[in-house]
Amino acid sequence: MLKIFKTLKSDLNAVMERDPAARNKAEVFLLYSGYKAVRAYRRANWFYKKNMKFIARFISQRSRHKTGIEIHPAAQIGKGLFIDHGMGVVIGETTIIGDNCTLYQNVTLGGTGKDTGKRHPTLGNNVLVGAGAKILGPFTVGDNSRIAAGAVVLKEIPPNCTAVGVPAKIVRMDGQKYEPLDQIHYADPVDMALAIIEEHLNLKL
C-alpha cells in the first residue's frame, strides 16, 4: 500500500507540473477526472493482483461511469501518468505504460481483434499521446516519442520520434527540438511527400 501512495503522489505532482490550469493539489485531488481515474485504477490494480478480480472490475467500472475514462485493472501503468481532461480515454487489459506519460482526451490504447495474450500497446517513458489518437496492437511506442492528435498508430514507433496521420507516419526522429506538451504542431507527411515530388519534377525540367 505504501508503494501505491508514493505512486499516487507522483501522479498528483505530474498534473501540477504539466497542467497550466492546475491551481493547487487539493483541487486536483478532489476535482480532476483524470487524476480520479488514475487513483481508482491504482486501487483496482491492487485488488486485481490479489486475485480479487470482481472487486477490481467493480472499482474500474464505477470509475468509468464517474469520469468517462476506462482503464482495465490488469493494465500496467508506471508513475507520473497525466490524463488531461480524459473523457473517452480507453486503456486495454494488456497495455503497459511507462513513467511520466501524458494522454489527452479520446485516446485509445487498444487491440485489433480477439487475439489472446499481449494484444494492446506498450508505451515507453515520457510518451505523449495527443487528443483522439488511437494506438492499436501489441507493439511498442518508444521512450520520449509523441503521437500527434488524431493519429492512428498501427505499428511500432522507435524512441525519440514523432508520428502523425492516418495511418501514422514518422515525421521527426532523434535530435529535433520539441515542446513536451505540444500535440498539434508537426509537419504534415502528405505535404512533405508532395514537396519532395515537386522538387524532383523541377529538377527534371
C-alpha positions as CSV (number, residue, x, y, z in Angstrom):
1,M,0.0,0.0,0.0
2,L,2.9,2.4,0.8
3,K,4.1,2.0,-2.8
4,I,0.6,2.9,-4.1
5,F,0.6,6.1,-2.0
6,K,4.1,7.1,-3.4
7,T,2.9,6.4,-6.9
8,L,-0.3,8.5,-6.4
9,K,1.9,11.3,-5.1
10,S,3.9,11.1,-8.4
11,D,0.7,11.1,-10.4
12,L,-0.5,14.2,-8.5
13,N,2.8,16.0,-9.0
14,A,2.6,15.2,-12.7
15,V,-0.7,17.0,-13.0
16,M,0.7,20.1,-11.2
17,E,3.8,20.1,-13.4
18,R,2.1,19.6,-16.8
19,D,-1.3,21.3,-16.5
20,P,-1.1,25.1,-16.5
21,A,-4.7,25.2,-15.3
22,A,-3.9,23.3,-12.1
23,R,-4.0,25.8,-9.2
24,N,-3.4,23.6,-6.2
25,K,-3.1,19.9,-5.2
26,A,-6.4,19.9,-3.3
27,E,-8.3,20.9,-6.4
28,V,-6.6,18.3,-8.5
29,F,-7.1,15.6,-5.9
30,L,-10.8,16.3,-5.4
31,L,-12.0,17.5,-8.8
32,Y,-9.8,16.4,-11.7
33,S,-11.4,13.5,-13.5
34,G,-8.1,12.3,-15.0
35,Y,-6.5,12.0,-11.6
36,K,-9.6,10.4,-10.1
37,A,-9.5,7.7,-12.8
38,V,-5.8,7.0,-12.2
39,R,-6.4,6.9,-8.5
40,A,-9.2,4.4,-9.0
41,Y,-7.0,2.3,-11.3
42,R,-4.3,2.1,-8.6
43,R,-6.8,0.7,-6.2
44,A,-8.4,-1.7,-8.7
45,N,-4.9,-2.9,-9.8
46,W,-4.1,-3.7,-6.2
47,F,-7.2,-5.9,-5.9
48,Y,-6.5,-7.5,-9.3
49,K,-3.1,-8.6,-8.2
50,K,-4.6,-10.1,-5.1
51,N,-6.9,-12.2,-7.4
52,M,-9.9,-10.2,-6.2
53,K,-10.9,-9.6,-9.8
54,F,-14.6,-8.9,-9.2
55,I,-13.8,-6.1,-6.8
56,A,-11.2,-4.8,-9.2
57,R,-13.7,-4.7,-12.1
58,F,-16.3,-3.1,-9.9
59,I,-13.9,-0.2,-9.0
60,S,-12.8,0.3,-12.6
61,Q,-16.4,0.3,-13.9
62,R,-17.6,2.7,-11.2
63,S,-14.7,5.0,-12.1
64,R,-15.7,4.7,-15.8
65,H,-19.2,5.9,-15.1
66,K,-18.0,8.8,-12.9
67,T,-15.1,10.0,-15.1
68,G,-15.7,8.7,-18.7
69,I,-12.3,7.1,-18.6
70,E,-12.0,3.3,-18.8
71,I,-8.8,1.7,-17.5
72,H,-8.7,-2.1,-17.2
73,P,-7.4,-3.1,-13.8
74,A,-4.9,-5.5,-15.3
75,A,-3.1,-2.8,-17.2
76,Q,0.5,-2.0,-16.1
77,I,1.0,1.7,-15.5
78,G,4.1,3.4,-14.2
79,K,4.3,6.5,-12.0
80,G,3.5,10.1,-13.1
81,L,0.7,9.4,-15.6
82,F,-1.2,12.6,-16.5
83,I,-4.6,12.2,-18.3
84,D,-5.7,15.7,-19.4
85,H,-9.5,16.1,-19.5
86,G,-9.7,12.4,-20.3
87,M,-13.2,11.9,-21.5
88,G,-13.3,8.9,-23.8
89,V,-9.9,7.5,-22.9
90,V,-9.7,3.7,-23.1
91,I,-6.7,1.7,-21.8
92,G,-6.9,-2.0,-22.6
93,E,-6.1,-5.1,-20.4
94,T,-2.6,-5.9,-21.6
95,T,-1.5,-2.3,-22.0
96,I,1.8,-1.3,-20.5
97,I,2.6,2.4,-19.8
98,G,5.9,3.6,-18.6
99,D,6.7,6.5,-16.3
100,N,5.7,10.2,-16.8
101,C,3.4,9.7,-19.8
102,T,0.7,12.1,-20.9
103,L,-2.6,11.1,-22.5
104,Y,-5.2,13.6,-23.8
105,Q,-9.0,13.1,-24.3
106,N,-10.4,10.3,-26.5
107,V,-7.1,8.4,-26.7
108,T,-7.5,4.6,-27.2
109,L,-4.8,2.1,-26.3
110,G,-6.5,-0.9,-27.8
111,G,-6.3,-4.2,-29.6
112,T,-7.2,-5.2,-33.1
113,G,-9.2,-8.3,-32.7
114,K,-9.8,-11.4,-30.5
115,D,-6.2,-12.5,-30.1
116,T,-5.2,-13.8,-26.8
117,G,-2.1,-12.9,-24.8
118,K,-0.5,-9.5,-25.3
119,R,-2.8,-7.6,-27.6
120,H,-2.5,-4.0,-26.5
121,P,0.3,-1.5,-26.9
122,T,3.3,-0.7,-24.7
123,L,4.3,2.9,-24.2
124,G,7.8,3.7,-23.0
125,N,8.7,6.5,-20.6
126,N,7.8,10.2,-21.3
127,V,5.4,9.4,-24.2
128,L,2.8,11.9,-25.2
129,V,-0.4,10.8,-27.0
130,G,-2.5,13.7,-28.5
131,A,-6.3,14.1,-28.4
132,G,-8.2,11.4,-30.3
133,A,-5.1,9.3,-31.2
134,K,-5.6,5.6,-31.5
135,I,-2.7,3.1,-30.8
136,L,-3.9,-0.3,-31.8
137,G,-1.9,-3.5,-31.4
138,P,0.7,-5.3,-29.3
139,F,3.8,-3.2,-30.3
140,T,5.9,-0.6,-28.6
141,V,5.9,3.2,-28.8
142,G,9.5,4.1,-27.7
143,D,10.7,6.4,-24.9
144,N,10.2,10.2,-25.4
145,S,8.0,9.7,-28.6
146,R,5.0,11.8,-29.4
147,I,1.8,10.8,-31.2
148,A,0.0,13.7,-32.8
149,A,-3.7,14.5,-32.2
150,G,-5.9,12.3,-34.4
151,A,-3.2,9.9,-35.4
152,V,-3.8,6.2,-35.9
153,V,-0.8,4.1,-35.0
154,L,-0.7,0.5,-36.3
155,K,3.0,-0.4,-36.0
156,E,6.0,0.2,-33.8
157,I,7.4,3.7,-33.2
158,P,11.1,3.9,-32.2
159,P,12.2,6.1,-29.3
160,N,12.5,9.9,-29.7
161,C,10.1,10.0,-32.7
162,T,7.0,12.0,-33.6
163,A,4.2,10.2,-35.5
164,V,1.4,11.9,-37.5
165,G,-1.5,10.9,-39.7
166,V,-3.8,8.0,-40.6
167,P,-2.1,5.6,-40.6
168,A,0.6,7.3,-38.6
169,K,4.0,8.1,-40.3
170,I,7.2,9.2,-38.5
171,V,8.0,12.9,-39.2
172,R,10.7,13.6,-36.7
173,M,13.5,11.5,-35.2
174,D,16.4,12.0,-32.8
175,G,17.9,15.4,-32.4
176,Q,14.9,17.5,-33.1
177,K,13.8,20.1,-30.5
178,Y,10.2,19.9,-29.4
179,E,7.7,21.4,-26.9
180,P,7.0,18.5,-24.5
181,L,3.2,19.1,-24.4
182,D,2.7,20.2,-28.0
183,Q,0.3,17.7,-29.7
184,I,-0.5,19.5,-32.9
185,H,2.4,21.5,-34.4
186,Y,4.0,18.8,-36.5
187,A,4.9,18.6,-40.2
188,D,2.2,17.1,-42.4
189,P,3.6,13.9,-44.1
190,V,1.4,14.4,-47.1
191,D,2.7,17.9,-47.6
192,M,6.2,16.7,-47.2
193,A,5.8,13.9,-49.8
194,L,4.3,16.4,-52.3
195,A,7.1,18.8,-51.7
196,I,9.7,16.1,-52.5
197,I,7.8,15.1,-55.7
198,E,7.6,18.8,-56.8
199,E,11.3,19.3,-56.1
200,H,12.1,16.1,-58.1
201,L,9.9,17.3,-61.1
202,N,11.5,20.8,-61.0
203,L,15.0,19.2,-61.2
204,K,14.0,17.3,-64.4
205,L,12.6,20.4,-66.2
